[in-house]
């Protein structure tokens, strides 16, 4: 896993939006949900209210053996709990050693308290012998952004 020098969250002048900075990462996925790049792929909600949260996750999937499938499953977390409706899935299968790249994500409306932390989690799903990772570089980015919508 590598990082760029600009991995901190960015905030608009009125703090009405927050987003992660550009990242350079390549994190292999396991079969259990794990946080993706904890030191750079999180945002902290600056004040309470309803926020529109969107993310995109670029995944690379290798379906090693022929006629097997593998997917990268992603989900946003609020603290230690998954955010309902934020799950996304990318992947598939086919001939041996088929390598797929896809960017999947979701946009959801969520009520937050001040200082709630939003982070991206991911896992690999499918046949043994296959693998997946979440990737972010100049060719395709993985990011989280949030925009304040209204008071609760």
C-alpha positions as CSV (number, residue, x, y, z in Angstrom):
1,X,0.0,0.0,0.0
2,X,1.4,3.4,-0.9
3,X,0.1,6.9,-0.1
4,X,0.3,10.3,-1.6
5,X,1.4,13.4,0.2
6,X,-2.2,14.7,0.1
7,X,-4.2,12.1,2.0
8,X,-6.0,14.3,4.5
9,X,-9.7,15.2,4.3
10,X,-10.5,18.4,2.4
11,X,-13.2,20.8,3.6
12,X,-15.0,23.5,1.7
13,X,-14.8,27.1,3.1
14,X,-18.1,26.8,4.8
15,X,-17.5,23.2,5.9
16,X,-20.7,22.3,4.0
17,X,-18.8,19.5,2.3
18,X,-15.9,17.2,3.1
19,X,-14.0,14.7,1.0
20,X,-10.9,12.6,1.0
21,X,-7.9,13.8,-0.9
22,X,-6.3,12.0,-3.8
23,X,-4.8,8.7,-2.7
24,X,-2.4,6.2,-4.2
25,X,-3.3,2.8,-2.6
26,X,-3.5,-0.8,-3.5
27,X,-5.0,-2.9,-0.7
28,X,-5.6,-6.6,-1.1
29,X,-9.0,-7.8,0.2
30,X,-9.7,-10.6,2.5
31,X,-13.0,-12.6,3.0
32,X,-14.0,-10.4,6.0
33,X,-14.9,-6.7,5.8
34,X,-11.8,-4.6,6.7
35,X,-11.3,-0.9,6.6
36,X,-9.7,0.4,3.4
37,X,-6.6,2.6,4.1
38,X,-7.6,3.8,7.6
39,X,-5.2,6.7,7.8
40,X,-6.5,8.4,4.6
41,X,-9.8,7.1,3.5
42,X,-12.0,8.6,6.2
43,X,-14.0,11.7,6.6
44,X,-15.1,13.4,9.9
45,X,-18.6,15.1,9.8
46,X,-18.0,18.6,11.1
47,X,-21.6,19.3,12.4
48,X,-24.9,17.4,12.9
49,X,-27.5,17.0,10.2
50,X,-28.5,15.0,7.2
51,X,-25.6,14.5,4.8
52,X,-25.5,13.2,1.3
53,X,-22.5,10.8,1.3
54,X,-21.1,9.3,-1.9
55,X,-18.2,7.1,-2.6
56,X,-16.5,5.3,-5.5
57,X,-14.2,2.3,-5.1
58,X,-12.0,1.1,-7.9
59,X,-11.5,-2.6,-7.6
60,X,-9.3,-5.1,-9.4
61,X,-10.5,-8.7,-9.5
62,X,-8.6,-11.7,-10.7
63,X,-10.8,-14.8,-11.2
64,X,-7.9,-17.2,-11.3
65,X,-9.4,-20.5,-12.4
66,X,-11.7,-20.9,-15.4
67,X,-15.5,-20.7,-14.8
68,X,-15.1,-19.2,-11.3
69,X,-16.4,-15.9,-10.0
70,X,-15.0,-13.3,-7.6
71,X,-16.4,-10.0,-6.4
72,X,-15.2,-6.9,-4.4
73,X,-17.9,-5.9,-2.0
74,X,-17.7,-2.4,-0.5
75,X,-19.7,-0.6,2.2
76,X,-19.5,2.7,4.1
77,X,-19.3,2.6,7.9
78,X,-20.4,5.2,10.4
79,X,-18.1,4.5,13.3
80,X,-18.1,0.7,13.7
81,X,-21.5,0.1,12.0
82,X,-22.3,-0.3,8.3
83,X,-24.5,2.3,6.7
84,X,-27.6,0.7,5.3
85,X,-28.0,1.0,1.5
86,X,-24.3,1.9,0.9
87,X,-23.2,-1.6,-0.3
88,X,-21.8,-1.9,-3.8
89,X,-20.5,-4.9,-5.7
90,X,-18.1,-5.3,-8.7
91,X,-16.7,-8.4,-10.3
92,X,-17.6,-11.5,-12.2
93,X,-15.9,-14.4,-13.8
94,X,-15.0,-16.2,-17.0
95,X,-11.9,-17.8,-18.6
96,X,-8.8,-18.5,-16.4
97,X,-6.9,-15.5,-15.1
98,X,-9.5,-13.0,-16.2
99,X,-8.7,-9.7,-14.7
100,X,-11.5,-7.2,-14.3
101,X,-11.4,-3.6,-13.2
102,X,-14.5,-1.6,-12.2
103,X,-15.4,1.4,-10.2
104,X,-18.6,0.9,-8.1
105,X,-20.1,3.1,-5.4
106,X,-23.3,4.4,-3.8
107,X,-24.9,7.7,-2.7
108,X,-27.0,7.7,0.5
109,X,-28.6,10.2,2.8
110,X,-27.6,9.7,6.4
111,X,-28.2,11.6,9.7
112,X,-25.0,12.3,11.5
113,X,-23.8,13.8,14.8
114,X,-20.9,16.2,14.9
115,X,-17.5,14.3,14.7
116,X,-19.0,11.0,13.4
117,X,-16.4,9.3,11.3
118,X,-17.3,7.7,7.9
119,X,-14.9,5.1,6.4
120,X,-14.9,2.6,3.6
121,X,-14.7,-1.1,4.2
122,X,-14.3,-3.9,1.6
123,X,-14.0,-7.7,1.3
124,X,-13.6,-10.3,-1.5
125,X,-16.4,-12.8,-2.2
126,X,-16.2,-15.9,-4.3
127,X,-14.2,-19.0,-5.1
128,X,-10.9,-19.8,-3.4
129,X,-7.8,-19.1,-5.5
130,X,-9.1,-15.8,-6.7
131,X,-8.3,-12.4,-5.4
132,X,-9.3,-8.8,-5.4
133,X,-8.0,-5.4,-4.2
134,X,-9.1,-1.8,-3.9
135,X,-6.9,0.5,-6.0
136,X,-6.6,4.3,-6.3
137,X,-4.1,6.1,-8.6
138,X,-4.1,8.6,-11.4
139,X,-5.9,6.1,-13.7
140,X,-8.9,5.8,-11.3
141,X,-9.7,7.0,-7.9
142,X,-11.2,5.7,-4.7
143,X,-12.8,8.4,-2.7
144,X,-15.5,9.5,-0.2
145,X,-17.3,12.8,-0.2
146,X,-20.2,14.2,1.9
147,X,-22.3,17.3,1.4
148,X,-24.6,18.8,4.1
149,X,-28.3,18.7,3.1
150,X,-30.3,19.9,6.2
151,X,-30.7,19.9,9.9
152,X,-32.2,16.7,11.4
